[in-house]
Amino acid sequence: METIIKTKTWAIDQAHSEILFKVKHMMVSTVTGSFDEFKGSVTAPEAGFENAQIEFRALTNSINTRNTDRDQHLKSDDFFNAQEYPEMTFVSKSFTKQDDNTYQLLGDLTIRDVTKVVSLEVTHEGTAVDPYGQNKAGFEITGTINRKDFNLKWDAVTEAGSIVVSNEVRLVLNVQLVEN
């Protein structure tokens, strides 16, 4: 007899979430950017989040580094080519509990026309009921990718030989979910 596992579905609460990335510039400072338009869903067992199924999408045209010229360059074919590849996506393969509030998230990240498996660290910050009776859950998700693995290919070197933009991109997502 097949065991039926009851599940809950959750959506990202955009008003209380942020999708950030951090990249070294000239190897002396860090530029932080975000994607302002995104959505995601989580289907998880009623008992908790282990083995949850996670899907996420961000519009590449919504990239925001608080500098219009840089944002336009990031939207160009040197980086995201937002016109041809309007979305980047993530689909989980596994969500494994490591201890009381940390998980390992493994999934397919697609940027441009490249899909690679990435591993992310996830901290469950807690679950609560808001003043309107909605169940909320908070997570911080971190990891590092190499931008060149995803054809974000632009490069430049300063006169002194320093790299202008690091290949390493740190991801920091602060996500609040709301139960549907």
Phi, psi and omega per residue, in radians:
M1 nan 2.316 -3.109
E2 -1.383 2.330 3.098
T3 -1.462 2.263 3.107
I4 -1.696 2.142 3.125
I5 -1.727 2.107 3.104
K6 -1.286 2.467 -3.097
T7 -2.200 2.843 2.997
K8 -2.070 2.575 3.038
T9 -1.973 2.477 -3.092
W10 -2.274 2.678 3.036
A11 -2.205 2.648 3.065
I12 -1.210 2.262 3.046
D13 -1.500 1.730 -3.054
Q14 -1.061 -0.560 -3.106
A15 -1.190 -0.348 -3.083
H16 -2.161 0.454 -3.122
S17 -2.343 2.709 3.062
E18 -2.514 2.458 -3.124
I19 -2.014 1.795 -3.022
L20 -1.998 2.696 2.960
F21 -2.388 2.685 -3.117
K22 -2.325 2.293 -3.098
V23 -2.361 2.367 3.061
K24 -1.205 2.347 3.088
H25 -2.008 2.160 -3.133
M26 1.034 0.239 3.117
M27 1.083 0.317 3.125
V28 -2.174 -0.263 3.138
S29 -2.543 2.956 -3.127
T30 -2.067 2.276 3.045
V31 -1.768 2.290 3.105
T32 -1.882 2.385 3.087
G33 -2.342 3.009 3.141
S34 -2.534 2.916 2.926
F35 -1.964 2.135 -3.014
D36 -1.556 -0.322 3.135
E37 -2.105 2.048 -3.077
F38 -2.746 2.874 3.039
K39 -2.717 2.768 3.134
G40 -2.857 2.838 3.110
S41 -2.444 2.677 3.118
V42 -2.357 2.261 2.993
T43 -1.994 2.068 -3.026
A44 -2.312 2.679 3.040
P45 -1.037 2.577 3.130
E46 -0.976 -0.563 -3.049
A47 -1.311 -0.217 -3.111
G48 2.882 -2.805 -3.047
F49 -1.862 -0.189 -3.130
E50 -0.999 2.417 -3.114
N51 1.200 0.333 3.084
A52 -1.089 2.638 3.021
Q53 -1.790 2.194 -3.004
I54 -2.182 2.341 3.035
E55 -2.297 2.475 -3.078
F56 -2.549 2.498 3.071
R57 -2.424 2.440 3.023
A58 -2.295 2.453 3.074
L59 -1.417 2.120 -3.095
T60 -1.152 -0.470 3.114
N61 -1.233 -0.192 -3.123
S62 -1.630 0.214 -3.137
I63 -1.079 2.448 -3.051
N64 -2.526 1.961 3.059
T65 -1.992 0.212 -3.127
R66 1.146 0.440 3.080
N67 -2.535 1.921 -3.023
T68 -1.017 -0.788 -3.132
D69 -1.090 -0.790 3.131
R70 -1.123 -0.725 3.134
D71 -1.073 -0.725 3.108
Q72 -1.102 -0.699 3.101
H73 -1.118 -0.730 3.130
L74 -1.139 -0.499 3.112
K75 -1.389 -0.235 -3.081
S76 -1.369 3.087 3.141
D77 -1.160 -0.291 3.059
D78 -1.111 -0.456 -3.111
F79 -2.244 -1.804 -2.968
F80 -1.385 -0.384 -3.036
N81 0.827 1.095 -3.038
A82 -1.042 -0.461 3.140
Q83 -1.213 -0.780 -3.121
E84 -1.461 -0.553 -3.104
Y85 -2.169 1.393 -3.003
P86 -1.234 -0.276 -3.121
E87 -2.277 2.613 2.842
M88 -2.001 2.566 -3.023
T89 -2.318 2.751 3.027
F90 -2.411 2.292 3.069
V91 -2.273 2.172 -3.063
S92 -1.238 2.622 2.993
K93 -1.887 -0.614 3.101
S94 -2.730 2.680 3.089
F95 -2.442 1.713 -2.926
T96 -1.953 2.239 3.128
K97 -1.228 2.291 3.116
Q98 -1.742 -0.711 3.033
D99 -2.737 -2.777 -3.003
D100 -0.901 -0.756 -3.054
N101 -2.311 0.253 3.102
T102 -2.106 2.586 -3.100
Y103 -2.361 2.772 2.971
Q104 -1.908 2.161 -3.134
L105 -1.924 2.141 3.127
L106 -2.069 2.324 -3.135
G107 -2.932 3.036 3.129
D108 -1.583 2.025 3.043
L109 -1.760 2.207 3.106
T110 -2.029 2.116 3.033
I111 -2.243 2.298 -3.029
R112 1.018 -2.198 -3.117
D113 -1.912 0.411 -3.100
V114 -2.096 2.296 3.043
T115 -2.050 2.213 3.119
K116 -2.318 2.595 3.034
V117 -1.378 2.266 3.091
V118 -2.179 2.684 3.108
S119 -2.028 2.267 -3.106
L120 -2.206 2.564 3.057
E121 -1.630 2.372 -3.088
V122 -2.228 2.286 3.025
T123 -1.978 2.152 3.067
H124 -1.459 1.979 -3.069
E125 -1.429 -0.243 3.106
G126 2.425 2.960 3.111
T127 -2.307 2.412 -3.105
A128 -2.660 2.854 3.038
V129 -1.768 2.212 -3.118
D130 -1.385 3.042 -3.104
P131 -1.068 -0.233 -3.128
Y132 -1.756 0.123 3.109
G133 1.478 0.173 -3.141
Q134 -1.578 2.384 3.045
N135 -1.336 2.277 3.134
K136 -2.189 2.601 3.062
A137 -2.417 2.392 -3.111
G138 -1.988 2.467 -3.131
F139 -2.442 2.543 2.914
E140 -2.004 2.255 -3.071
I141 -2.120 2.225 -3.119
T142 -2.335 2.703 3.084
G143 3.112 3.121 -3.133
T144 -2.365 2.402 3.032
I145 -2.225 2.830 3.011
N146 -1.736 2.069 -3.054
R147 -1.071 -0.556 -3.111
K148 -1.183 -0.434 3.068
D149 -1.074 -0.371 -3.081
F150 -1.963 0.377 3.120
N151 1.091 0.481 2.975
L152 -1.566 1.459 -2.708
K153 -1.722 -0.185 -3.022
W154 -1.030 2.444 3.126
D155 -2.478 2.631 3.001
A156 -2.731 2.690 3.131
V157 -2.241 2.428 3.114
T158 -1.300 2.958 3.103
E159 -1.023 -0.553 -3.137
A160 -1.441 -0.030 3.100
G161 1.623 0.097 3.112
S162 -1.382 2.550 3.061
I163 -1.314 2.369 -3.111
V164 -1.307 -0.781 -3.129
V165 -2.215 2.181 3.129
S166 -1.108 2.613 3.029
N167 -1.324 -0.459 -3.116
E168 -1.419 2.234 3.116
V169 -2.107 2.135 3.089
R170 -1.577 2.325 3.116
L171 -1.821 2.341 3.080
V172 -2.406 1.921 -3.141
L173 -2.037 2.161 3.020
N174 -1.891 1.931 -2.951
V175 -2.129 2.279 2.984
Q176 -1.949 2.238 3.100
L177 -1.776 2.606 3.024
V178 -2.151 2.311 -3.119
E179 -1.248 2.351 3.115
N180 -1.385 nan nan
